[in-house]
């Protein structure tokens, strides 16, 4: 039987090419029609420290990094010791024989990565040696890899031909040397080329492209892991008339700068991580109070404080929902896939413009660093909403109505005060109790304009449901599919719109006997939000800095469901 799914883990130290090896394998596979998804985890230091990256190659779209490792590529002995237990019994280990040796291991084969690369005249071709060896293990046609090399390195530069030659030689060397081992995992089923054009991108790039597609005019940011690559993307690509990208000196400067840009009529955005959101608290409160559209991307990492800056976590939800002091409710959108990162960003801008206020896009490290092939978006179908702009005469009372009102642009008619203190119809400060009540009701009522959110559902008649959020979507969906295949009667729900949530979704969830919420935090934050909304929700948490494994999560769900059944029987008795 042919393999339809193949998982490779590259493990070593930072700077050894661990990440680029996985991404190169994924890119080469997608170019011939396979689906691919990568996961990377690494320490916070620039070089050194234990690093590993996983690539999953599949005939079908990949939902998660994969539990069982078919091949471990170990760059050093520490990496081998740390990861050998995750390799399937019928799996294979390829190790760098120039670094260490293994004895009495019948499923391991030493490959001198660097020495073989140097023999080609290209010291940087070690990754190609590895890819050639992997291709042998799954009987991938060599022409697939050769076409990838020719396309990738044919850049119209002097020396391209030599680079292509040396990389192809490295592929051949890796393949021929692995053939000597006698190892084979069987044939990977031929790719089923999608009918649509694809992109192989990471989550942060998808956010960046989505922002530009949504009409982003103004971007500022301060470097912070894992959001920095959004800043780098904008510095390279947000160009042209009336477009601006700049690195500021702090997260406080980031929020105050986009406040000014949003007030001036620009579509403005910044990106940060949890510590940055903490510093932006006052500015987000001002945006809510003065009704200024802007978007803040929070790429979550482990916390609190510096925490785990290069690990994944879903622990900023409560902070995102109400980052400012006092009564506020910031709209929050949390994409669950790389593709959703693109569309969620567009919606975030549309929401900000529609209700005239701040929106938080809640991503996370595992999405930021995940490379995945997605259908190429059709930009002609993107709907870009613009705010209501005042075009009348001076004397406009910006805050007179309980409903959304047009927003004047500085320099045009309709001068008003964008005030962080409670204000009257014009924007002047007032402390009148009745006016505070009116304005509070105005600000919260505008959230009703964000009524276009959607959700996913399946097997909705079941009394017990699974609902993940954010980047845990893929792992939990794989868990759900596994449970259903085993005959468990459980429902599936998912939405990336966490605030405000779709009302129909809440209605369905409130009818369930138990709603299980897998999430990567200690407190069970989304579960607590759902309970406050009348849902019998229970968190199933993980806080290792790593994503869920579908196999392990399915066992936890089965145990909890069995416990719920026993409780129900006890009550009936």
C-alpha positions in Angstrom: 0.0 0.0 0.0 1.3 3.4 -0.9 2.0 6.0 1.7 -0.3 9.1 1.5 1.4 10.9 4.4 5.0 11.4 5.3 6.5 13.2 8.3 10.2 14.2 8.6 11.8 15.9 11.6 15.1 17.8 11.3 16.8 18.2 14.7 20.0 19.9 15.7 21.2 23.3 16.7 20.4 26.8 15.5 22.5 27.7 12.5 22.9 24.1 11.2 20.3 24.4 8.5 17.5 22.6 10.5 14.8 25.1 9.5 15.9 25.6 5.9 16.0 21.8 5.4 12.4 21.3 6.3 11.2 24.3 4.3 13.2 23.2 1.3 11.6 19.8 1.4 8.2 21.3 1.8 8.7 23.8 -1.1 10.0 21.1 -3.5 7.1 18.8 -2.6 4.4 21.4 -3.2 5.8 22.4 -6.5 5.1 19.0 -7.9 1.6 18.8 -6.4 1.9 17.5 -2.8 0.5 19.4 0.2 2.9 20.4 2.9 3.0 22.0 6.3 5.9 22.8 8.5 6.4 23.4 12.2 9.5 25.0 13.8 10.6 25.4 17.4 13.9 27.0 18.4 15.5 28.8 21.4 15.7 32.5 21.6 19.4 32.8 21.0 20.5 33.7 17.5 22.8 30.7 17.1 23.1 27.4 19.0 20.6 25.8 21.3 18.3 22.8 20.5 16.3 23.4 17.4 13.9 21.2 15.4 11.6 21.6 12.5 9.1 19.2 11.1 7.8 18.9 7.6 4.6 16.9 6.7 4.2 15.9 3.1 0.7 14.6 2.1 -1.4 13.8 -0.8 -4.3 15.5 1.0 -4.2 19.0 2.6 -2.2 18.7 5.9 -4.0 19.8 9.0 -1.3 19.6 11.6 2.5 18.9 11.9 1.8 15.2 12.4 2.3 13.0 15.5 4.4 10.1 14.3 7.8 10.8 12.7 8.7 8.6 9.7 12.2 9.9 9.4 14.4 11.7 11.9 17.3 13.7 10.5 19.7 14.2 13.5 22.5 16.7 13.1 24.1 15.8 16.4 23.9 13.2 19.2 21.9 15.4 21.5 19.2 15.8 18.9 19.2 12.0 18.3 18.7 11.3 22.0 16.0 13.9 22.4 13.9 12.8 19.5 14.4 9.1 18.9 11.4 8.1 20.9 9.1 10.0 18.6 10.2 7.9 15.6 7.8 5.2 14.5 8.9 1.6 14.9 9.1 1.2 11.2 10.8 4.6 10.8 14.3 5.6 9.8 17.0 7.7 11.3 19.5 9.6 9.1 22.4 11.1 11.1 25.4 13.2 10.3 28.2 10.6 10.5 30.8 13.4 10.6 29.4 14.5 14.0 28.8 11.2 15.8 28.3 7.4 15.3 25.6 5.0 16.4 26.1 1.3 17.2 23.5 -1.5 17.3 20.8 0.6 15.8 19.2 -1.3 13.0 17.1 1.6 11.7 19.8 4.3 11.5 22.2 5.2 8.7 25.1 7.6 8.8 25.4 10.2 6.1 28.3 12.7 6.0 26.2 15.7 5.1 28.9 18.3 5.0 31.6 16.2 3.4 29.3 15.2 0.6 28.3 18.8 0.1 31.9 20.0 -0.1 32.7 17.3 -2.7 30.3 19.1 -5.1 32.2 22.4 -4.7 29.2 23.9 -2.8 29.6 23.9 0.9 26.0 25.0 1.3 24.5 22.0 -0.4 24.2 19.8 2.7 20.4 20.3 2.6 20.3 18.9 -0.9 22.3 15.9 0.2 19.6 15.2 2.8 16.7 15.8 0.4 18.2 13.3 -2.0 18.4 10.7 0.7 14.8 11.4 1.8 13.7 11.0 -1.8 15.2 7.6 -2.0 13.4 6.5 1.2 9.9 7.3 -0.3 10.9 6.5 -3.9 10.2 10.1 -5.0 11.2 10.5 -8.7 14.4 12.4 -9.0 13.0 14.6 -11.7 10.7 16.2 -9.1 13.8 17.4 -7.1 15.8 18.4 -10.2 12.9 20.6 -11.4 12.7 22.2 -8.0 16.4 23.0 -8.0 16.3 24.4 -11.6 13.4 26.6 -10.8 14.6 27.8 -7.4 18.2 28.8 -8.5 17.6 30.0 -12.0 17.5 33.7 -11.0 19.2 35.3 -14.0 22.5 35.8 -12.2 26.1 34.9 -13.1 26.9 31.6 -11.6 23.3 30.2 -11.6 24.4 27.3 -13.8 27.2 26.2 -11.4 24.9 26.5 -8.4 22.3 24.3 -10.1 24.9 21.8 -11.2 26.3 21.4 -7.6 22.9 21.1 -6.0 21.8 18.4 -8.4 25.1 16.6 -7.8 24.3 16.8 -4.0 20.9 15.4 -4.6 22.3 12.5 -6.5 25.0 11.8 -3.8 22.4 11.8 -1.0 20.2 9.4 -3.0 23.0 7.0 -3.9 24.4 6.9 -0.5 21.0 6.2 1.2 20.5 3.4 -1.4 23.4 1.7 0.2 21.6 1.4 3.5 18.9 -0.9 2.1 16.3 1.3 3.9 13.0 2.1 2.3 9.7 3.4 3.6 7.7 2.4 0.5 6.3 4.5 -2.2 4.7 7.9 -1.5 1.5 8.0 -3.6 1.7 10.2 -6.6 0.7 13.8 -6.1 -2.9 14.9 -7.0 -2.2 18.2 -8.5 -4.8 20.7 -7.4 -6.9 22.5 -10.0 -6.1 25.8 -8.5 -2.9 27.8 -8.3 -1.1 27.6 -4.9 1.2 29.7 -2.8 3.7 28.3 -0.2 3.9 31.0 2.5 4.1 31.5 6.2 1.5 32.9 8.5 3.2 36.2 9.0 3.6 36.7 5.3 -0.1 35.9 4.8 -1.0 38.5 7.3 1.2 41.0 5.6 -0.2 40.3 2.1 -3.7 40.4 3.5 -3.1 43.8 5.0 -1.8 45.2 1.8 -4.7 43.7 -0.1 -7.0 45.4 2.4 -5.6 48.8 1.4 -3.0 49.3 4.2 -1.6 52.8 4.0 0.5 53.1 7.1 2.5 50.6 9.1 4.9 51.1 12.0 6.4 48.4 14.3 8.9 47.6 16.9 11.0 44.4 16.6 9.7 41.6 18.9 9.5 37.8 18.4 7.6 36.4 16.7 6.1 39.4 15.0 9.3 41.0 13.6 9.0 39.4 10.1 5.8 41.4 9.5 7.8 44.6 10.0 10.5 43.3 7.7 7.9 42.4 5.0 6.3 45.9 5.2 9.6 47.6 5.0 10.3 45.8 1.7 6.8 45.8 0.2 4.6 48.6 1.5 5.8 51.1 -1.1 4.3 53.6 -3.4 2.6 57.0 -3.2 0.9 57.7 0.2 2.2 54.4 1.7 4.5 54.4 4.7 6.4 51.7 6.7 8.8 52.5 9.5 10.5 51.0 12.6 9.7 53.0 15.7 11.5 53.0 19.0 8.9 51.3 21.2 5.5 49.6 21.3 4.1 52.8 22.9 5.3 54.8 19.9 3.7 52.1 17.6 0.2 52.5 19.1 0.3 56.3 19.3 1.6 56.6 15.8 -1.1 54.5 14.2 -3.7 56.3 16.4 -2.6 59.5 14.6 -2.7 57.8 11.2 -6.1 56.3 11.8 -7.5 59.7 13.0 -6.1 61.2 9.8 -8.0 58.8 7.6 -5.3 56.2 6.9 -5.7 52.4 7.2 -3.1 51.8 9.9 -1.6 48.7 11.5 1.1 47.5 13.8 2.2 44.0 14.9 3.6 42.9 18.2 3.5 40.1 20.8 2.1 39.9 24.3 4.5 42.2 26.0 3.8 44.8 23.4 0.0 44.6 23.9 0.6 45.3 27.5 2.4 48.5 26.7 -0.3 49.4 24.2 -3.1 49.2 26.7 -3.6 52.9 27.2 -3.5 53.6 23.4 -6.0 50.9 22.7 -8.3 52.4 25.3 -7.9 55.8 23.6 -8.8 54.3 20.2 -11.9 52.7 21.6 -12.9 56.0 23.4 -12.2 58.3 20.5 -13.5 55.9 17.9 -10.5 55.6 15.7 -10.0 52.7 13.3 -6.8 50.7 13.5 -5.5 47.1 13.6 -3.1 45.6 16.1 -1.7 42.1 15.3 -0.7 40.2 18.4 1.5 37.2 17.5 1.2 35.2 20.7 4.2 33.6 22.5 4.7 32.0 25.8 4.3 34.4 28.8 4.0 36.2 31.1 6.9 38.8 31.0 9.6 37.6 28.6 8.4 34.1 29.0 9.0 31.8 26.0 9.6 34.3 23.2 10.1 31.6 20.5 7.5 29.1 21.6 3.8 28.9 20.8 1.0 29.6 23.2 -2.6 30.9 23.3 -2.5 32.9 26.4 -3.3 36.5 25.4 -7.0 36.0 24.7 -8.3 37.7 27.9 -5.9 40.5 27.5 -6.9 41.0 23.8 -10.6 41.1 24.6 -10.3 43.9 27.1 -6.7 45.4 27.0 -7.7 48.8 28.3 -8.9 49.7 31.8 -12.6 50.5 32.2 -15.4 49.2 30.1 -14.3 48.3 26.6 -14.8 45.3 24.3 -12.2 45.2 21.5 -13.2 43.0 18.5 -10.9 40.0 18.3 -10.3 37.7 15.2 -8.0 34.6 15.7 -7.1 32.8 12.4 -6.5 29.1 12.7 -4.6 28.4 9.4 -2.1 30.2 7.2 -4.9 30.8 4.6 -7.1 32.2 7.3 -4.3 34.6 8.3 -4.8 36.3 4.9 -8.6 36.6 5.1 -8.7 37.4 8.8 -6.5 40.4 8.2 -8.8 41.8 5.5 -11.8 41.3 7.8 -9.9 43.0 10.6 -9.5 46.2 8.5 -13.0 46.1 7.3 -14.3 45.7 10.8 -12.1 48.6 12.1 -13.4 50.9 9.3 -17.0 49.7 9.7 -17.4 50.3 13.4 -14.7 53.0 13.7 -12.5 51.5 16.4 -9.6 49.2 17.1 -9.5 45.5 16.1 -7.0 42.9 17.4 -5.9 40.1 15.1 -4.7 37.3 17.4 -2.2 35.0 15.8 0.5 32.9 17.4 4.1 31.6 17.0 3.1 28.3 15.4 1.2 30.1 12.7 3.8 32.8 12.2 6.6 30.3 11.5 4.4 27.7 9.7 5.0 27.3 6.0 1.9 25.9 4.2 0.6 25.7 0.7 -2.7 27.5 0.2 -4.9 28.3 -2.7 -3.7 31.6 -4.3 -6.3 34.2 -3.3 -8.2 35.9 -6.1 -7.6 39.6 -5.3 -10.4 40.6 -7.7 -12.9 39.1 -5.2 -11.6 41.0 -2.2 -14.1 43.4 -0.7 -12.4 46.5 0.9 -14.7 48.6 3.0 -14.1 52.3 3.7 -15.2 54.3 6.6 -18.1 56.8 6.4 -16.4 60.1 5.8 -18.1 63.4 6.6 -18.6 65.6 3.6 -20.9 68.3 5.0 -20.3 71.7 6.5 -18.5 72.8 9.7 -20.5 72.5 12.8 -20.8 68.7 12.6 -21.4 67.0 15.9 -19.4 63.9 15.6 -20.7 62.1 18.8 -24.3 63.4 18.8 -26.0 60.2 17.8 -26.2 56.8 19.5 -25.6 55.4 16.1 -22.4 55.3 14.0 -21.7 58.7 12.5 -19.5 59.8 9.6 -15.9 60.5 10.5 -14.4 63.8 9.4 -10.8 63.8 8.0 -8.5 66.5 9.3 -8.1 69.3 6.9 -11.7 68.8 5.6 -15.0 70.0 6.9 -16.5 68.9 10.2 -13.8 69.7 12.8 -14.2 67.8 16.1 -12.1 66.8 19.1 -10.9 63.1 19.3 -10.9 63.0 23.1 -9.7 60.3 25.5 -11.9 61.9 28.2 -15.6 61.4 28.2 -17.0 63.9 25.8 -20.0 65.7 24.5 -21.4 65.7 20.9 -18.5 67.8 19.6 -15.8 66.0 21.6 -15.3 68.4 24.4 -14.7 66.9 27.9 -17.8 66.4 30.0 -18.4 64.7 33.3 -22.2 64.6 33.2 -23.5 61.2 34.3 -26.2 61.1 31.6 -23.7 61.9 28.9 -21.4 59.1 30.0 -24.3 56.7 29.8 -25.1 57.8 26.3 -21.6 57.5 25.1 -21.0 54.1 26.7 -24.1 52.8 25.0 -23.0 54.3 21.7 -19.6 52.6 21.8 -20.9 49.2 22.7 -23.9 49.3 20.3 -21.5 49.8 17.4 -20.4 46.2 17.9 -23.7 45.1 16.4 -22.4 46.3 13.1 -19.9 43.3 13.1 -22.6 40.8 12.3 -21.1 39.1 9.4 -19.0 36.5 11.2 -19.2 32.9 10.2 -18.5 29.5 11.8 -17.9 25.8 10.9 -19.9 22.9 12.2 -20.3 19.2 11.8 -22.4 16.4 13.3 -24.3 19.1 15.2 -26.9 16.7 16.8 -24.2 15.3 19.2 -24.6 16.4 22.8 -20.8 16.8 23.3 -18.8 19.2 21.1 -15.2 20.1 20.4 -14.4 23.7 19.7 -10.8 24.9 19.3 -9.6 28.4 18.5 -6.7 29.9 16.7 -3.7 27.8 15.6 -5.0 24.7 17.4 -7.6 24.3 14.8 -5.7 21.8 12.6 -4.6 19.5 15.4 -8.1 19.5 16.9 -9.8 18.9 13.6 -7.5 15.9 13.0 -8.5 14.7 16.5 -12.1 15.1 15.6 -11.7 13.1 12.4 -9.9 10.4 14.4 -12.6 10.2 17.0 -15.4 10.1 14.4 -13.6 7.3 12.5 -13.6 5.4 15.8 -17.3 5.8 16.2 -17.5 8.6 18.8 -20.6 10.8 18.6 -19.1 14.2 19.0 -19.8 17.5 17.3 -17.3 20.0 15.7 -17.5 23.8 15.9 -15.0 26.4 15.0 -14.9 30.2 14.3 -12.0 32.7 14.0 -14.4 35.4 15.2 -14.0 35.4 19.0 -15.5 38.8 19.7 -18.2 39.3 18.8 -19.0 35.7 18.3 -21.7 34.5 15.9 -25.0 34.5 17.7 -26.1 31.3 16.0 -23.0 29.5 17.1 -23.6 30.6 20.7 -27.1 29.3 20.5 -25.9 25.9 19.3 -23.2 25.7 21.9 -25.6 26.6 24.7 -27.7 23.5 23.8 -24.8 21.1 24.4 -24.3 19.0 27.5 -20.5 19.5 27.3 -18.3 21.7 25.1 -14.6 20.7 25.2 -12.2 23.5 24.4 -8.6 22.4 23.6 -6.4 25.5 24.1 -2.7 26.2 24.7 -2.8 28.0 28.0 -3.0 27.2 31.7 -6.2 29.0 32.6 -8.5 27.7 29.9 -9.2 31.2 28.7 -11.6 30.6 25.9 -13.5 28.1 27.9 -14.0 30.7 30.6 -15.3 33.2 28.1 -17.8 30.6 26.8 -19.0 29.9 30.3 -19.6 33.6 30.9 -21.8 33.4 27.8 -23.9 30.5 29.1 -22.0 27.6 27.5 -21.2 24.4 29.5 -17.6 24.7 28.5 -14.6 22.8 29.9 -11.0 23.5 28.9 -8.5 20.9 27.9 -5.2 22.7 28.2 -1.6 22.3 27.2 1.2 24.7 28.0 4.5 23.1 26.9 5.2 25.7 24.2 4.3 23.1 21.6 1.1 22.3 19.8 -1.4 19.5 20.5 -0.7 16.0 19.1 -3.9 14.6 17.7 -3.3 11.1 19.1 -2.6 12.3 22.6 -5.5 14.8 22.5 -8.0 12.1 21.3 -7.2 9.9 24.3 -7.8 12.8 26.6 -11.1 13.6 24.9 -12.2 9.9 25.1 -11.4 9.8 28.8 -13.3 13.0 29.5 -16.3 11.8 27.4 -16.3 8.5 29.3 -16.3 10.4 32.6 -19.2 12.5 31.5 -21.2 9.4 30.5 -20.5 7.8 33.9 -21.7 11.0 35.6 -24.9 11.0 33.6 -25.6 7.4 34.4 -25.0 8.1 38.1 -27.5 11.0 38.0 -30.1 8.8 36.3 -29.6 6.1 38.8 
